[in-house]
Amino acid sequence: MLVIGAGCAVSPALAQGYRVRLDGRVQSVGFRGVELDSIPVSSAVIGPSGGSYSPDGFAVRCAPGSAFCYFFRPGREQRAAPAVTSADFTVWGLGLTGLSFHGSARVAADLGNADVWPGTDPSVQLLEAYAEYNTEPLIGRLGRQVYSSRLGFSGFDGARITLRDVKRGFDAVGYFGQGLARGTALPVTSPALNPLDDFQPHDRQIVAGAALGYTGGLADIRLDYQREVDPRSDHFVSERAALASEVRLIPRLALAGGAEYDIAQGIWGSSDVTLRYVAPDFALSAGFQRYRPHFELWTMWGVFSPVAYQAVTGSASYSGLPHLQLRARGTRFFYEKTETETPLVSVEDHGWRYSLGATWTPIAQLSLEIGQEAEFAPGGSYVSYDGALSYAPREQLLFTLYGAKLTRPLEFRFDEATLREVGVGGSWRPSERWQVDLSAARFAENRKRPDAAAFDWNQTRLSARLSYLFGSGEGTLRLPKGRRPTETGSRTP
């Protein structure tokens, strides 16, 4: 996908400048879903195992008293070609010390013969666009922005103020504005986020939050608070608080953890604690985690009382061998009581997962990476293997050959599947401004079913990416040189 950018020069006397990065990507993807079909009960035949089948060999479900039997047959193949172009820009040196503008936008479209790729509606999305006034210890932002904390990513259109005392290690943050939906740059009222019709809010929620933090030689501590209010009803959409900290007990040994509390529902959310030891040649960690999903009060999902799970995790990595790095990770998890009774069904409530990996670098230009992952959980499991061979004959060139295999034994489903992937990729960076990436991959799937529904989903995927960075002055590829508060001119944005 070709991306073209241009810009104009600015007066160096005012120390003005700008930096823009354009990135374009396109790929070809195949989809093959299923379609619901039916036959009269009288047309169903009994198979060798005693089940009911259609005349052409599909397993069917015949409900008692119904005149028809239902089943799924392979859907028609659909081809998608999602294309995405994103732009990020920064402008500084506008005559007022510390003032800069930042923005990020995305344009997406599906160039295939079927509109099946998610995320292309709406086609234009403004991810961030804000003015920043930085005169430390005060930093102010106004516009569309994203705030990250232990409570997650919060997007909103509004204002944010940060106060920092670098010498003592304290900082305070406050923000207020109209919120965006979780995980997107769209308001919750957008038609693209309307799967529940009447349950969708009529107005955007009002978001307000604050945070206090301390960073010192022995410990880091941070307290976050956030509330969301529906302006129409003046009721809470969400109200939560979180505490996160890290204590450095002795050199190389640290204890980190945190917890979240849902004030609106009066329940504890996710929490975790991890003990880490990091040495020059190896690292060890062990921890405990409790995860509980959070849903805003306007959604229907909270009615189902999501059950938390608890997990004990350990990991290790070692790089003391010549040219070889080893790593391993294991987790044992179990779900909390659901407070329901299923006298006729016995369901497991625990499972475990692990991952192993190694990286071998015989020479600086060549590396081989292999790995294995497995999970054995209630209702299903998977085992996967992957590997990648990378070769960089020059600093500007990188070639990669990779492959993977995934097997999914499904306990509560009729079919199992094995997926294999083989691909090649290349990256070329002729200059610091340009980068080109190309890749091609073949996916082959084998579904194990005793009926005609054992269709495959084999496909070839092609992708291309072009990235271009441009701007004014000689410092286009680097941040402008910082200035002390007593000096005149532009500050680093």
MARPALUM-942466 format. One record per residue (C-alpha): residue in one letter; z, y, x; residue number from 1. Coordinates in pm, 1 decimal. Layout:
N
> code, Z, Y, X, pos
> A, Z, Y, X, NUM;
...
! end
This chain:
493
> code, Z, Y, X, pos
> M, 0.0, 0.0, 0.0, 1;
> L, -105.1, 333.2, 150.0, 2;
> V, 145.6, 615.8, 155.7, 3;
> I, 41.5, 962.6, 267.0, 4;
> G, 275.4, 1251.9, 341.7, 5;
> A, 238.6, 1607.6, 458.0, 6;
> G, 468.9, 1898.4, 524.0, 7;
> C, 464.0, 2257.7, 634.7, 8;
> A, 634.4, 2413.7, 933.3, 9;
> V, 927.1, 2650.8, 898.4, 10;
> S, 1056.4, 2936.2, 1103.2, 11;
> P, 1248.5, 2812.9, 1407.4, 12;
> A, 1424.3, 3149.7, 1424.8, 13;
> L, 1628.1, 3052.2, 1118.8, 14;
> A, 1692.1, 2701.0, 1256.4, 15;
> Q, 1535.6, 2561.3, 942.6, 16;
> G, 1402.4, 2210.1, 916.7, 17;
> Y, 1327.1, 1919.3, 694.9, 18;
> R, 1291.6, 1545.1, 721.8, 19;
> V, 1104.7, 1318.9, 476.6, 20;
> R, 1065.3, 943.1, 476.0, 21;
> L, 805.8, 778.5, 252.1, 22;
> D, 813.0, 405.1, 198.5, 23;
> G, 559.1, 204.9, -2.2, 24;
> R, 575.9, -165.4, -87.3, 25;
> V, 362.0, -397.3, -295.5, 26;
> Q, 369.7, -772.8, -349.9, 27;
> S, 202.0, -1039.8, -557.9, 28;
> V, 430.2, -1269.9, -761.1, 29;
> G, 365.3, -1548.9, -1010.0, 30;
> F, 572.5, -1633.8, -1317.0, 31;
> R, 556.8, -1937.3, -1539.5, 32;
> G, 815.1, -1952.0, -1814.0, 33;
> V, 853.5, -2171.0, -2121.3, 34;
> E, 743.6, -2137.3, -2484.0, 35;
> L, 926.2, -2265.2, -2790.3, 36;
> D, 730.1, -2519.1, -2993.9, 37;
> S, 802.1, -2757.9, -3280.6, 38;
> I, 671.7, -3068.2, -3455.9, 39;
> P, 752.9, -3221.6, -3796.3, 40;
> V, 1033.7, -3474.7, -3787.7, 41;
> S, 786.9, -3739.9, -3904.4, 42;
> S, 579.0, -3687.1, -3586.7, 43;
> A, 866.9, -3757.4, -3347.5, 44;
> V, 860.3, -4089.0, -3163.1, 45;
> I, 1143.3, -4283.8, -3003.3, 46;
> G, 1120.6, -4317.7, -2626.3, 47;
> P, 1223.4, -4610.3, -2405.7, 48;
> S, 1570.4, -4460.6, -2354.0, 49;
> G, 1624.2, -4404.6, -2724.4, 50;
> G, 1565.5, -4028.4, -2731.1, 51;
> S, 1314.8, -3843.3, -2948.7, 52;
> Y, 982.4, -3726.3, -2803.2, 53;
> S, 673.0, -3541.8, -2918.3, 54;
> P, 345.6, -3737.8, -2928.4, 55;
> D, 240.0, -3574.7, -2597.3, 56;
> G, 564.3, -3672.4, -2418.2, 57;
> F, 804.5, -3376.7, -2450.5, 58;
> A, 1170.4, -3444.7, -2523.8, 59;
> V, 1257.2, -3284.8, -2859.2, 60;
> R, 1576.5, -3185.5, -3040.7, 61;
> C, 1593.9, -3279.5, -3407.8, 62;
> A, 1886.7, -3115.5, -3588.8, 63;
> P, 2032.6, -3310.6, -3882.1, 64;
> G, 1876.8, -3199.8, -4211.8, 65;
> S, 1598.9, -3000.2, -4043.5, 66;
> A, 1233.2, -3069.5, -4123.5, 67;
> F, 1124.0, -2989.3, -3766.9, 68;
> C, 1207.7, -3093.0, -3412.9, 69;
> Y, 1204.0, -2825.3, -3141.7, 70;
> F, 1119.7, -2830.7, -2770.4, 71;
> F, 997.7, -2610.7, -2485.4, 72;
> R, 656.2, -2653.3, -2326.9, 73;
> P, 524.1, -2481.7, -2012.5, 74;
> G, 428.0, -2120.8, -2070.8, 75;
> R, 111.3, -1959.7, -1945.1, 76;
> E, 110.6, -1841.7, -1585.7, 77;
> Q, 151.3, -1468.5, -1543.5, 78;
> R, 76.0, -1268.4, -1233.4, 79;
> A, 267.8, -955.0, -1139.0, 80;
> A, 200.8, -706.3, -861.7, 81;
> P, 501.6, -474.6, -842.6, 82;
> A, 440.2, -162.6, -634.5, 83;
> V, 721.9, 72.4, -537.1, 84;
> T, 704.5, 400.4, -347.2, 85;
> S, 1027.1, 575.0, -250.8, 86;
> A, 1088.0, 913.2, -91.5, 87;
> D, 1398.5, 1045.4, 83.8, 88;
> F, 1425.7, 1404.4, 203.1, 89;
> T, 1672.2, 1641.8, 366.5, 90;
> V, 1630.3, 2018.9, 405.1, 91;
> W, 1868.9, 2232.0, 609.4, 92;
> G, 1892.8, 2578.2, 765.0, 93;
> L, 1836.8, 2785.1, 449.1, 94;
> G, 2007.7, 3102.6, 566.4, 95;
> L, 2359.6, 2996.7, 466.9, 96;
> T, 2562.9, 2809.2, 724.5, 97;
> G, 2638.6, 2454.2, 610.2, 98;
> L, 2393.1, 2447.4, 315.3, 99;
> S, 2149.0, 2157.9, 284.6, 100;
> F, 1957.8, 1972.3, 13.6, 101;
> H, 1920.5, 1596.7, -16.4, 102;
> G, 1718.3, 1380.3, -250.4, 103;
> S, 1585.3, 1032.0, -314.1, 104;
> A, 1332.2, 922.1, -576.5, 105;
> R, 1134.0, 611.3, -662.2, 106;
> V, 804.0, 545.8, -838.5, 107;
> A, 740.6, 188.3, -956.0, 108;
> A, 457.7, 16.3, -1142.4, 109;
> D, 336.5, -335.4, -1216.2, 110;
> L, -28.1, -363.2, -1111.7, 111;
> G, -62.4, -723.2, -1235.6, 112;
> N, -220.8, -855.4, -1552.4, 113;
> A, 113.9, -882.5, -1732.8, 114;
> D, 406.1, -643.1, -1755.0, 115;
> V, 668.7, -895.8, -1648.2, 116;
> W, 836.0, -745.6, -1342.0, 117;
> P, 1182.6, -599.8, -1410.9, 118;
> G, 1276.7, -253.1, -1292.2, 119;
> T, 937.1, -85.1, -1342.0, 120;
> D, 1045.0, 91.6, -1662.5, 121;
> P, 1079.1, 385.4, -1642.6, 122;
> S, 821.1, 423.6, -1370.5, 123;
> V, 983.8, 732.3, -1214.1, 124;
> Q, 1354.2, 732.9, -1125.5, 125;
> L, 1553.2, 1005.3, -955.2, 126;
> L, 1815.9, 825.3, -747.7, 127;
> E, 1987.0, 1124.8, -587.7, 128;
> A, 1928.1, 1500.7, -577.0, 129;
> Y, 2209.8, 1729.9, -472.3, 130;
> A, 2293.6, 2042.9, -277.0, 131;
> E, 2564.7, 2007.2, -12.3, 132;
> Y, 2777.9, 2287.7, 128.6, 133;
> N, 2956.5, 2167.2, 442.4, 134;
> T, 3207.7, 2398.1, 602.9, 135;
> E, 3471.1, 2151.7, 716.4, 136;
> P, 3737.9, 2094.3, 611.4, 137;
> L, 3563.6, 2161.1, 275.9, 138;
> I, 3252.8, 1972.4, 162.9, 139;
> G, 3102.7, 2036.3, -180.2, 140;
> R, 2815.3, 1860.6, -355.9, 141;
> L, 2638.9, 1955.5, -678.4, 142;
> G, 2373.3, 1747.4, -853.9, 143;
> R, 2291.2, 1378.4, -897.2, 144;
> Q, 2490.8, 1169.9, -650.8, 145;
> V, 2654.0, 832.2, -594.8, 146;
> Y, 3018.8, 785.8, -503.1, 147;
> S, 3129.2, 458.0, -343.7, 148;
> S, 3485.2, 325.1, -354.3, 149;
> R, 3672.6, 1.2, -410.8, 150;
> L, 3600.7, 47.6, -781.4, 151;
> G, 3228.4, 16.4, -706.4, 152;
> F, 2934.5, 256.4, -704.8, 153;
> S, 2957.4, 543.2, -953.3, 154;
> G, 2649.2, 752.9, -1020.2, 155;
> F, 2680.9, 1084.1, -1202.4, 156;
> D, 2528.1, 1429.8, -1249.8, 157;
> G, 2797.4, 1674.8, -1156.1, 158;
> A, 3015.1, 1811.7, -877.7, 159;
> R, 3221.0, 1657.5, -598.8, 160;
> I, 3461.7, 1825.7, -357.5, 161;
> T, 3603.4, 1670.1, -40.4, 162;
> L, 3885.5, 1814.8, 169.5, 163;
> R, 3946.8, 1671.7, 518.0, 164;
> D, 4220.8, 1718.7, 771.0, 165;
> V, 4064.1, 1539.8, 1065.9, 166;
> K, 4354.4, 1612.0, 1299.3, 167;
> R, 4612.2, 1447.0, 1072.3, 168;
> G, 4375.2, 1186.8, 924.8, 169;
> F, 4405.8, 1288.8, 557.6, 170;
> D, 4129.4, 1344.0, 304.8, 171;
> A, 4110.7, 1408.9, -70.3, 172;
> V, 3815.9, 1373.7, -308.1, 173;
> G, 3763.1, 1492.6, -664.2, 174;
> Y, 3451.5, 1457.8, -880.9, 175;
> F, 3340.9, 1526.6, -1238.6, 176;
> G, 3015.9, 1491.0, -1430.7, 177;
> Q, 2797.3, 1297.0, -1671.5, 178;
> G, 2785.9, 932.4, -1573.1, 179;
> L, 2498.9, 694.7, -1506.5, 180;
> A, 2498.1, 329.4, -1609.2, 181;
> R, 2643.1, 84.2, -1358.2, 182;
> G, 2390.9, -53.6, -1112.1, 183;
> T, 2107.7, 185.7, -1204.7, 184;
> A, 2003.9, 548.5, -1172.7, 185;
> L, 1959.9, 572.4, -1551.1, 186;
> P, 2198.3, 707.9, -1815.1, 187;
> V, 2348.4, 447.9, -2048.1, 188;
> T, 2149.2, 606.0, -2335.4, 189;
> S, 1812.6, 520.7, -2174.0, 190;
> P, 1580.7, 302.1, -2387.7, 191;
> A, 1530.6, 81.4, -2080.4, 192;
> L, 1899.2, -19.8, -2106.2, 193;
> N, 1905.5, -101.6, -2475.5, 194;
> P, 1935.7, -480.5, -2523.3, 195;
> L, 2219.2, -449.5, -2775.7, 196;
> D, 2069.0, -185.8, -3010.6, 197;
> D, 2354.6, -59.5, -3228.4, 198;
> F, 2612.8, -125.3, -2957.8, 199;
> Q, 2455.2, 124.1, -2717.9, 200;
> P, 2646.8, 454.8, -2685.0, 201;
> H, 2483.1, 762.0, -2837.0, 202;
> D, 2596.0, 999.9, -2561.8, 203;
> R, 2644.1, 978.0, -2187.7, 204;
> Q, 3000.0, 914.4, -2077.0, 205;
> I, 3201.1, 1179.6, -1892.6, 206;
> V, 3313.7, 1057.3, -1549.7, 207;
> A, 3608.2, 1201.2, -1358.0, 208;
> G, 3784.6, 1063.8, -1053.4, 209;
> A, 3997.7, 1139.4, -753.0, 210;
> A, 4090.5, 971.7, -425.7, 211;
> L, 4345.9, 1016.8, -149.8, 212;
> G, 4300.2, 863.6, 193.9, 213;
> Y, 4470.8, 835.5, 529.2, 214;
> T, 4316.2, 712.9, 854.2, 215;
> G, 4542.2, 655.6, 1152.9, 216;
> G, 4575.1, 449.5, 1463.9, 217;
> L, 4786.1, 179.1, 1299.1, 218;
> A, 4667.2, 181.7, 938.4, 219;
> D, 4406.3, 303.0, 687.7, 220;
> I, 4513.0, 356.5, 325.2, 221;
> R, 4311.5, 472.7, 25.9, 222;
> L, 4401.9, 523.6, -341.0, 223;
> D, 4126.4, 570.3, -603.1, 224;
> Y, 4144.7, 666.8, -969.4, 225;
> Q, 3855.5, 691.7, -1216.6, 226;
> R, 3817.9, 740.1, -1589.7, 227;
> E, 3514.8, 744.3, -1820.7, 228;
> V, 3528.6, 898.8, -2167.8, 229;
> D, 3287.7, 881.7, -2462.5, 230;
> P, 3239.2, 1248.3, -2563.3, 231;
> R, 3147.8, 1161.1, -2923.2, 232;
> S, 3461.3, 963.4, -3005.9, 233;
> D, 3682.6, 1109.0, -2728.9, 234;
> H, 3788.1, 749.7, -2652.6, 235;
> F, 3815.1, 589.0, -2311.9, 236;
> V, 3517.7, 388.8, -2189.4, 237;
> S, 3707.6, 287.0, -1878.0, 238;
> E, 4018.6, 386.0, -1683.3, 239;
> R, 4104.4, 214.7, -1354.8, 240;
> A, 4294.8, 261.6, -1031.3, 241;
> A, 4263.9, 84.4, -695.9, 242;
> L, 4451.8, 64.0, -368.0, 243;
> A, 4293.7, -49.5, -40.4, 244;
> S, 4447.6, -64.0, 305.3, 245;
> E, 4409.7, -209.9, 654.1, 246;
> V, 4698.3, -249.7, 897.6, 247;
> R, 4632.7, -316.1, 1266.3, 248;
> L, 4930.4, -533.8, 1357.7, 249;
> I, 4853.1, -586.3, 1726.8, 250;
> P, 4537.9, -540.6, 1934.8, 251;
> R, 4254.2, -752.9, 1788.0, 252;
> L, 4463.8, -856.6, 1483.1, 253;
> A, 4437.2, -674.9, 1148.8, 254;
> L, 4551.2, -735.7, 791.0, 255;
> A, 4331.2, -585.9, 517.3, 256;
> G, 4358.0, -602.4, 141.1, 257;
> G, 4354.8, -423.6, -188.7, 258;
> A, 4398.1, -449.4, -562.2, 259;
> E, 4255.8, -298.9, -881.4, 260;
> Y, 4431.4, -231.4, -1211.0, 261;
> D, 4254.9, -177.3, -1542.9, 262;
> I, 4470.2, 87.7, -1709.6, 263;
> A, 4264.5, 94.5, -2029.9, 264;
> Q, 4313.7, -277.8, -2094.1, 265;
> G, 4648.0, -316.1, -1919.5, 266;
> I, 4537.7, -603.1, -1692.4, 267;
> W, 4505.4, -661.1, -1318.9, 268;
> G, 4149.5, -680.6, -1189.8, 269;
> S, 4019.5, -808.8, -857.9, 270;
> S, 4240.7, -826.1, -549.9, 271;
> D, 4219.3, -971.8, -200.3, 272;
> V, 4395.5, -998.8, 133.8, 273;
> T, 4236.5, -1099.7, 467.7, 274;
> L, 4380.4, -1160.0, 814.0, 275;
> R, 4124.4, -1104.4, 1093.5, 276;
> Y, 4136.9, -1171.6, 1466.9, 277;
> V, 3846.2, -1044.8, 1677.9, 278;
> A, 3807.0, -1133.1, 2047.1, 279;
> P, 3511.4, -1071.6, 2281.4, 280;
> D, 3369.5, -1424.0, 2236.7, 281;
> F, 3498.4, -1534.2, 1897.7, 282;
> A, 3635.4, -1409.9, 1565.2, 283;
> L, 3855.6, -1578.3, 1304.6, 284;
> S, 3952.0, -1477.3, 952.3, 285;
> A, 4144.9, -1624.2, 661.4, 286;
> G, 4204.8, -1473.4, 323.0, 287;
> F, 4280.2, -1502.6, -45.4, 288;
> Q, 4074.4, -1345.3, -323.0, 289;
> R, 4113.5, -1306.5, -697.6, 290;
> Y, 3802.4, -1187.1, -878.7, 291;
> R, 3787.6, -1070.9, -1238.0, 292;
> P, 3475.6, -896.4, -1374.7, 293;
> H, 3513.0, -553.1, -1528.3, 294;
> F, 3336.0, -442.8, -1846.7, 295;
> E, 3340.5, -101.7, -2009.7, 296;
> L, 3514.0, -90.9, -2347.0, 297;
> W, 3194.8, -2.1, -2534.8, 298;
> T, 3032.8, -334.6, -2443.5, 299;
> M, 3080.6, -658.9, -2634.3, 300;
> W, 3142.9, -866.5, -2320.8, 301;
> G, 3511.3, -784.4, -2297.8, 302;
> V, 3564.3, -961.0, -2630.7, 303;
> F, 3500.5, -1292.2, -2455.1, 304;
> S, 3807.2, -1240.5, -2232.1, 305;
> P, 3642.9, -1314.0, -1895.1, 306;
> V, 3848.0, -1557.4, -1687.7, 307;
> A, 3931.2, -1473.6, -1327.8, 308;
> Y, 3888.6, -1715.1, -1040.8, 309;
> Q, 4092.6, -1743.1, -724.0, 310;
> A, 3960.6, -1841.9, -382.7, 311;
> V, 4090.6, -1924.5, -37.2, 312;
> T, 3840.3, -1844.5, 236.8, 313;
> G, 3819.2, -1903.1, 610.1, 314;
> S, 3550.4, -1812.1, 864.1, 315;
> A, 3487.9, -1843.9, 1236.4, 316;
> S, 3221.7, -1732.5, 1481.9, 317;
> Y, 3177.1, -1810.7, 1851.1, 318;
> S, 2940.9, -1654.5, 2107.5, 319;
> G, 3087.4, -1780.2, 2435.3, 320;
> L, 2799.3, -2020.7, 2508.8, 321;
> P, 2492.7, -1894.8, 2697.1, 322;
> H, 2223.2, -1769.7, 2454.3, 323;
> L, 2395.2, -1938.9, 2156.9, 324;
> Q, 2599.3, -1804.8, 1864.8, 325;
> L, 2775.6, -2030.8, 1611.9, 326;
> R, 2931.0, -1940.6, 1275.8, 327;
> A, 3095.8, -2120.0, 985.5, 328;
> R, 3254.9, -2021.5, 656.2, 329;
> G, 3429.7, -2219.8, 383.4, 330;
> T, 3576.3, -2135.4, 42.1, 331;
> R, 3786.2, -2329.0, -205.5, 332;
> F, 3800.0, -2170.6, -552.4, 333;
> F, 3940.1, -2247.5, -894.0, 334;
> Y, 3932.9, -2076.2, -1232.6, 335;
> E, 4242.3, -1965.3, -1416.4, 336;
> K, 4339.9, -2110.2, -1754.4, 337;
> T, 4107.4, -2014.6, -2038.8, 338;
> E, 4373.2, -2058.1, -2308.8, 339;
> T, 4130.4, -2272.7, -2510.7, 340;
> E, 4140.6, -2636.8, -2616.6, 341;
> T, 3855.5, -2885.6, -2574.1, 342;
> P, 4011.8, -3223.3, -2663.1, 343;
> L, 3677.8, -3408.9, -2658.3, 344;
> V, 3546.3, -3262.4, -2332.3, 345;
> S, 3693.3, -3269.2, -1983.8, 346;
> V, 3558.7, -2988.4, -1762.5, 347;
> E, 3639.6, -2926.2, -1397.7, 348;
> D, 3789.4, -2587.3, -1318.0, 349;
> H, 3754.5, -2584.6, -939.0, 350;
> G, 3493.0, -2611.6, -667.2, 351;
> W, 3411.5, -2526.5, -309.7, 352;
> R, 3133.6, -2387.6, -92.9, 353;
> Y, 3054.0, -2366.3, 276.1, 354;
> S, 2794.6, -2226.2, 514.0, 355;
> L, 2698.7, -2311.3, 872.5, 356;
> G, 2469.0, -2124.8, 1104.3, 357;
> A, 2351.2, -2085.5, 1460.7, 358;
> T, 2135.0, -1840.7, 1653.1, 359;
> W, 1966.8, -1939.5, 1980.3, 360;
> T, 1810.5, -1674.4, 2202.0, 361;
> P, 1665.0, -1839.5, 2515.8, 362;
> I, 1490.5, -1515.7, 2619.0, 363;
> A, 1513.9, -1159.6, 2496.0, 364;
> Q, 1182.8, -1180.4, 2307.3, 365;
> L, 1247.3, -1511.1, 2127.6, 366;
> S, 1518.7, -1619.5, 1883.6, 367;
> L, 1572.2, -1918.8, 1656.2, 368;
> E, 1811.3, -1902.7, 1361.4, 369;
> I, 1908.3, -2196.6, 1141.5, 370;
> G, 2158.2, -2231.9, 860.9, 371;
> Q, 2288.6, -2448.1, 582.1, 372;
> E, 2472.3, -2357.3, 262.7, 373;
> A, 2620.4, -2572.0, -11.8, 374;
> E, 2821.6, -2514.7, -326.4, 375;
> F, 2982.2, -2767.9, -557.9, 376;
> A, 3099.7, -2588.3, -871.5, 377;
> P, 3171.1, -2671.0, -1237.0, 378;
> G, 2842.0, -2723.9, -1416.5, 379;
> G, 2616.6, -2750.1, -1112.7, 380;
> S, 2573.5, -2732.3, -738.4, 381;
> Y, 2317.4, -2657.1, -470.9, 382;
> V, 2237.8, -2741.7, -109.2, 383;
> S, 2004.2, -2526.3, 98.2, 384;
> Y, 1861.8, -2524.4, 450.2, 385;
> D, 1680.7, -2234.5, 615.0, 386;
> G, 1541.0, -2140.3, 951.4, 387;
> A, 1349.8, -1856.1, 1115.1, 388;
> L, 1168.1, -1827.2, 1447.9, 389;
> S, 1115.5, -1468.8, 1567.3, 390;
> Y, 904.0, -1351.7, 1858.4, 391;
> A, 875.2, -993.4, 1984.0, 392;
> P, 615.1, -972.4, 2262.6, 393;
> R, 667.7, -596.1, 2275.1, 394;
> E, 925.6, -359.1, 2138.1, 395;
> Q, 681.7, -239.7, 1871.9, 396;
> L, 580.2, -590.0, 1751.0, 397;
> L, 771.6, -865.1, 1573.7, 398;
> F, 636.5, -1194.7, 1435.9, 399;
> T, 842.8, -1431.8, 1221.4, 400;
> L, 790.9, -1786.2, 1096.5, 401;
> Y, 1045.4, -1903.7, 840.1, 402;
> G, 1115.4, -2186.7, 599.3, 403;
> A, 1378.1, -2298.3, 349.6, 404;
> K, 1465.1, -2583.6, 115.0, 405;
> L, 1688.5, -2559.5, -192.7, 406;
> T, 1805.1, -2853.7, -403.1, 407;
> R, 1984.2, -2787.2, -732.7, 408;
> P, 2160.6, -3085.2, -891.3, 409;
> L, 2259.7, -2961.8, -1237.5, 410;
> E, 2545.5, -3142.8, -1407.6, 411;
> F, 2500.7, -3009.2, -1760.5, 412;
> R, 2121.3, -2982.4, -1773.9, 413;
> F, 1834.8, -3218.7, -1828.7, 414;
> D, 1638.3, -3148.4, -1512.9, 415;
> E, 1697.7, -3098.3, -1141.9, 416;
> A, 1475.6, -2911.9, -901.4, 417;
> T, 1389.4, -2892.5, -532.2, 418;
> L, 1228.0, -2576.9, -399.6, 419;
> R, 1055.6, -2544.6, -62.4, 420;
> E, 940.9, -2221.9, 103.3, 421;
> V, 725.4, -2159.9, 410.6, 422;
> G, 624.4, -1812.8, 519.6, 423;
> V, 501.4, -1588.5, 797.5, 424;
> G, 565.5, -1220.8, 855.9, 425;
> G, 484.4, -945.1, 1096.6, 426;
> S, 614.8, -596.5, 1169.7, 427;
> W, 434.6, -332.1, 1374.9, 428;
> R, 581.1, 4.9, 1470.5, 429;
> P, 314.3, 196.8, 1662.5, 430;
> S, 538.2, 505.9, 1682.4, 431;
> E, 876.9, 627.8, 1568.2, 432;
> R, 708.9, 770.9, 1259.2, 433;
> W, 509.3, 469.9, 1138.1, 434;
> Q, 602.2, 112.6, 1048.3, 435;
> V, 385.0, -158.6, 890.8, 436;
> D, 512.9, -492.5, 753.2, 437;
> L, 307.4, -783.4, 617.2, 438;
> S, 421.9, -1123.8, 492.9, 439;
> A, 293.6, -1428.9, 308.0, 440;
> A, 498.9, -1715.3, 165.1, 441;
> R, 424.6, -2037.9, -20.1, 442;
> F, 674.0, -2173.9, -273.9, 443;
> A, 654.6, -2535.6, -393.7, 444;
> E, 889.5, -2663.1, -664.0, 445;
> N, 947.3, -3021.5, -774.3, 446;
> R, 1130.7, -3070.3, -1105.4, 447;
> K, 1276.3, -3411.6, -1176.7, 448;
> R, 1247.8, -3482.9, -1548.4, 449;
> P, 1160.3, -3802.6, -1735.3, 450;
> D, 929.5, -3621.0, -1979.5, 451;
> A, 620.7, -3398.3, -1979.7, 452;
> A, 830.4, -3083.3, -1923.4, 453;
> A, 847.6, -3159.7, -1548.9, 454;
> F, 598.3, -2881.7, -1474.9, 455;
> D, 596.0, -2698.0, -1142.2, 456;
> W, 625.8, -2332.8, -1051.8, 457;
> N, 424.3, -2337.2, -729.4, 458;
> Q, 292.8, -2003.9, -609.4, 459;
> T, 190.2, -1792.7, -311.2, 460;
> R, 349.1, -1453.0, -259.6, 461;
> L, 193.0, -1173.4, -54.5, 462;
> S, 368.1, -848.7, 33.3, 463;
> A, 294.1, -535.0, 232.5, 464;
> R, 497.4, -232.1, 331.7, 465;
> L, 409.5, 101.2, 493.2, 466;
> S, 673.8, 353.5, 602.1, 467;
> Y, 610.9, 704.7, 733.4, 468;
> L, 860.8, 963.3, 859.9, 469;
> F, 766.9, 1327.0, 907.2, 470;
> G, 928.5, 1668.1, 925.9, 471;
> S, 945.3, 1998.8, 1108.9, 472;
> G, 1030.0, 2074.4, 1469.3, 473;
> E, 1093.0, 1840.7, 1758.0, 474;
> G, 1409.8, 1697.6, 1602.8, 475;
> T, 1234.7, 1525.2, 1314.4, 476;
> L, 1360.4, 1181.8, 1407.9, 477;
> R, 1711.5, 1296.6, 1494.5, 478;
> L, 1979.1, 1494.7, 1315.3, 479;
> P, 1983.2, 1864.2, 1404.4, 480;
> K, 2220.1, 1954.3, 1683.0, 481;
> G, 2567.4, 2033.3, 1550.9, 482;
> R, 2719.0, 2377.7, 1595.7, 483;
> R, 3078.8, 2489.0, 1619.5, 484;
> P, 3215.5, 2699.6, 1330.9, 485;
> T, 3221.1, 3009.9, 1553.8, 486;
> E, 2850.2, 2985.8, 1628.5, 487;
> T, 2573.7, 3123.1, 1408.6, 488;
> G, 2292.6, 2920.6, 1264.2, 489;
> S, 2259.4, 2597.2, 1074.9, 490;
> R, 2518.9, 2319.4, 1080.2, 491;
> T, 2436.7, 1951.9, 1083.6, 492;
> P, 2358.9, 1849.5, 721.5, 493;
! end
